[in-house]
Amino acid sequence: MKEKIKYVIPAGSKVRPSQTGYYNFWYPHENDEYEAVESFCVEPISWRGSEEWQAVVVNAMEANVYKSPIKVVWVKRQIIKDIEGRFYLNRQPDE
């Protein structure tokens, strides 16, 4: 069984709840946007709803904090790229 990847989204990050859109797919909310007051743990998923926002799975409490009707919120895609870049750099062998 493949281990799930978990990331910690830092405090101060922009977060959008999910909303339904075309063909009842989920998208980042067009108007509602929040700022994380503390860091929280997420699991990235491969949903294509936006070029700028990345869908992430959160626990029910976090979903409620950001007023998302499902346990998926959206964070800036660049945050995930930055986290993955730091992880990659930390995993490089010593030369």
C-alpha positions as CSV (number, residue, x, y, z in Angstrom):
1,M,0.0,0.0,0.0
2,K,1.4,3.4,-1.0
3,E,2.0,5.8,1.8
4,K,0.1,9.0,1.6
5,I,2.0,12.3,1.3
6,K,1.3,14.9,4.0
7,Y,2.4,18.5,4.0
8,V,2.1,21.3,6.6
9,I,0.7,24.5,5.2
10,P,2.2,27.4,7.1
11,A,0.3,30.1,9.0
12,G,-0.5,33.1,6.8
13,S,-1.2,31.0,3.8
14,K,-4.3,31.9,1.7
15,V,-7.0,29.3,1.8
16,R,-10.2,28.9,-0.3
17,P,-13.1,26.6,0.5
18,S,-14.6,24.3,-2.2
19,Q,-17.7,25.1,-4.2
20,T,-19.5,23.2,-6.9
21,G,-19.3,24.4,-10.5
22,Y,-19.5,23.1,-14.0
23,Y,-20.9,19.6,-14.2
24,N,-21.0,19.5,-10.4
25,F,-17.2,19.3,-10.1
26,W,-15.6,21.0,-7.1
27,Y,-13.6,24.2,-7.6
28,P,-11.9,26.8,-5.3
29,H,-14.5,29.3,-4.2
30,E,-14.6,32.4,-6.4
31,N,-15.2,35.0,-3.6
32,D,-14.4,33.5,-0.2
33,E,-10.7,33.5,0.8
34,Y,-9.2,33.1,4.3
35,E,-5.8,33.4,5.9
36,A,-4.6,30.5,8.0
37,V,-3.9,31.7,11.5
38,E,-1.9,28.6,12.3
39,S,-0.3,25.9,10.3
40,F,-2.3,22.8,9.4
41,C,-1.7,19.3,7.9
42,V,-3.0,18.4,4.4
43,E,-2.8,15.7,1.8
44,P,-2.5,17.0,-1.8
45,I,-4.9,15.5,-4.4
46,S,-4.8,15.7,-8.2
47,W,-8.0,17.7,-8.9
48,R,-7.8,20.2,-11.8
49,G,-10.0,23.1,-10.8
50,S,-7.6,26.0,-11.1
51,E,-4.2,26.9,-12.4
52,E,-3.4,29.0,-9.4
53,W,-5.0,26.9,-6.6
54,Q,-4.2,23.3,-5.5
55,A,-6.8,21.0,-3.9
56,V,-5.8,19.4,-0.6
57,V,-7.6,17.1,1.8
58,V,-8.1,18.3,5.4
59,N,-9.8,17.0,8.4
60,A,-13.4,17.9,9.2
61,M,-12.4,20.5,11.8
62,E,-10.2,22.4,9.2
63,A,-12.9,22.1,6.6
64,N,-15.3,23.8,9.1
65,V,-12.8,26.5,9.9
66,Y,-12.6,27.5,6.2
67,K,-16.4,26.9,5.7
68,S,-15.8,24.2,3.1
69,P,-18.8,21.9,2.5
70,I,-16.4,18.9,1.9
71,K,-13.0,18.0,3.4
72,V,-11.2,19.6,0.6
73,V,-9.9,23.2,0.6
74,W,-7.6,25.0,-1.9
75,V,-4.2,26.6,-1.2
76,K,-2.0,28.5,-3.6
77,R,-0.3,26.0,-5.9
78,Q,3.1,27.8,-5.3
79,I,3.0,26.8,-1.6
80,I,2.9,23.1,-2.6
81,K,5.7,23.7,-5.1
82,D,7.8,25.4,-2.5
83,I,7.2,22.6,0.1
84,E,8.1,19.9,-2.5
85,G,11.2,21.9,-3.6
86,R,12.5,22.1,0.0
87,F,11.8,18.4,0.5
88,Y,13.7,17.6,-2.7
89,L,16.7,19.7,-1.7
90,N,16.8,18.1,1.8
91,R,16.8,14.6,0.2
92,Q,19.9,15.2,-2.0
93,P,22.9,13.1,-1.2
94,D,26.0,14.7,0.2
95,E,28.7,15.4,-2.4
